Structures are given as C-alpha cells and as structure tokens.
C-alpha cells in the first residue's frame, strides 16, 4: 500500500530490454480460429495450496469448457497461448524484479499464499509463476489479434496490480503494460491506447507504469474502500470513477455507460484494452460491490457496443473474480456478445470438424489383415513359416 503524501517516485525504472527482440508470442493464427486465447497451462494447482487464496485458480479452464459446451468454440478453432520468456518480460520488467521472483518468499507475498514461501523455487516457478507467464503471453498476443480481427479475448490475464518493478494482489507480471509496449513497438497505426479498467480494485500497476505517458489514457472504475489504496498511482488516472461499498446495478451501469462514451470521445484511441474483472459481483469477499450477474453481462455489452460501433480494436482480459460462479458469468457474457453480433468469426463457426485419425492399432488395413490371417493358420515348422510372405509384409 502506498500513501500519496509519502511517495516521491515519479518515473518507473527503465526496463532491461531496450529494443525489439525475436519473440514467439506474436504468432499468426488461421482464419478458422476465433481470436480467443487460452491454454490449459493457465490453471494453477499444487497440493491444494491454491485453495488458500480466495481466487478460483481453475476459473480459466471452466470458462473455456463452458464455451465449448455451448458449441461456440472447439480446441481447433481457438488459439493456444505461448509462455512469455524472460526476454519478453524484460520489455517491461527490471532484471532485479525478475530475479526477486527466484525467491519463493517474494512470490508468497505477491500471491498472498504464505506457505508458498517454504516451497523450493523450482516448484514455485513451474506451478505458480509458469501459469502466470502463459496468461501474460496470451495478453500480449491479444493486442496483435485485436488489431487484425477488430477484437480479441484472453481467457485469463488482467494482472493490473503488477508494475515494472513490483508485484502484488495475486499479480506477478505486468501483462497489460507488456501488451501495450509490444503494440507500440511492433504494430503500425497504434499510437494511442485506452485502458478501461472495470475490476473492483484500482489498477495501480499499469497506472504506475504509464504515469507520464500521454499515449495511454486510463479510465478506472473501482471501489475506493478496498485494496490497494495507492494514492500515488491515482495521479495517472485520466478518468477516475470511485465507487462506494455496495454500489448496485442501476448506479454502476449508468456510470460505465457515460464514462466509456466520454472517454472514447475525449481520447479517440487506436485500440482499447478492457480489464473485465468479475469481482464486482454481489457477495464477492474482496470487491464489496453489489452488481448482479446480469449486470456484469450488461456492463460487457456496453463496453463492446461503444468501442465496436467506432471501429476501434478492443481486447478483453478477465482479471479478478473471487466466487465460484464467476466462470459461468464470464462465459455467458461472451456468448451474449456473440449472440448480439458484437463479436464473431464466420470462418471459425463454419469450420469443418477435423478428421479423427484412428490409430493404426484400431484400424485393420490390408497388411494387418494378412498378418491376422497368417497368425490364424496352423503351426508349421519354422523354415516353412519364414519362407512365406506374411512376416516380411507385416514388417515392411
């Protein structure tokens, strides 16, 4: 937590990576793939430690499976995220910060799961940080796909409490900042980016990173009474909407509708990043707001309607949400966007199902039939058996 009166830092530290590098994250996708990004590696699970934090560490897989069950997507029509490498991360993060993550006690503080401090770091890297690196890779790719397709969704990401040199609030990598840096450096026509952060918590990570960057306009709608109380980071917010505990649908949706429209008119961005946290849901133990499931679905519709009607690329990350019901709500919201025509991909919807290749052991071809017939013959002496064509044909 920071206090505005005590904070003297103005500029974020310079990242170690100074120029573009070769990266696998900006992959090309097929026309028959939705710009929806996911990997089974997103999900966190190790000895039940993930249950010590209120976050549903398997939320991302549940969202993906709900969309599959609704027959919107298939494995072959969605995009698999690639893990961000250290070189990718150094585009924003300092070398010192990356090295700090090699100490399990530091990761325990960031994830707010104290027992992580006692685990060997190689386990922490693989079971805790690796899923975050995959989600970060997905967010970076989403920027590219949004420009190409008009929209994209990363079923994960939104680590808005992490900045270049510090993590916190279950956020270990600054995926939003990284995606923006990649877009500015690698995509033509992207000179101004709007962040619409509608997670219940203030997005102090990206705010610190873009404190003095006029190319980035931040609209943040959050509960003023909860973590992180970062007064210094608030200076970076161009459109600040502070909510009270238990704000309801009527008040909330009116504010989102008006401020989204006004931010787009005022800034006229080349792309929009939408941090769509579901911790605004009534009953969330950390968000302390009173928005219904239908209110969340309507909120997402409002944002996509305003942005898509202006032909501005937008991509969504799923961010916070600390109830088991949020996965279903996220999936229902995405399905609603599709039903309303705010997102779509005809090629993916009409893509033929891939052929199921039956393993050789499950199909009986010509050679296999010969071998079976030979094996069913009465025994002969070894010389006679080897003189026929069965063995050689079966082995050829």
ZIRA-V408917 format. One line per field, one symbol per residue. ss: DSSP state (h for helix, s for strand, l for the rest). burial: I if it has 16 or more other C-alpha atoms within 10 Angstrom, else O. Layout:
ss=???
burial=???
This chain:
ss=lllllllllllllllllllllllllllllllllllssslhhhllllllhhhhllllllhhhhhhhhhhhlllllhhhlsslllllhhhhlllllhhhhhhlllhhhhhhhhllhhhhhllhhhhhhhhhhhhhhhhhhhhhhhhhhhhhlssssllllllllsllslsllslllhhhhhhhhhhhhllllllsssssllllllhhhhhhllllllsssssssslllllllllhhhhllsssssllllshhhhhhhhhhhhhhhhhhhlllssssslllllsllllllllsslhhhhhhhhhhhhhhhhllllsssssllllllllhhhhhhhhhhhhhhllllllhhhhllllllllllhhhlllhhhhhhhhhhllllllhhhhhhllhhhhhhl
burial=OOOOOOOOOOOIOOIOIOOOOOOOIIOOOOOIIIIIIIIOIIIIOOOOOIOOOIIIIIIIIIIIIIIOOOOIIIOIIIIIIIIIIOIIIIIIIIIOIIOOIOIIIIIIIIIIIIOIIOOOIOOIIOIIIIIIIIIIIIIIIIIIIIIOIIIIIIIIIIIIIIIIIIIIIIIIIIIIIIIIIIIIOOOOOIOIIIIIIIIIIIIIIIIIIIIOOOIIIIIIIIIIOOIIIIIIIIOIIIIIIOIOOIIIIOOIIOOIIOIIOOIIOOOIIIIIIIIIIIIIIIIIOIIIIIIIIOIIIIIIIIIIIIIIOOOIIIIIIIIIIIIIOIIIIIIIIIIIIOOOOIIIIOOIIOOOOOOOOOOOOOOOOOOIOIIOOIOOOOOOOOOOOOOOOIOOOOOO
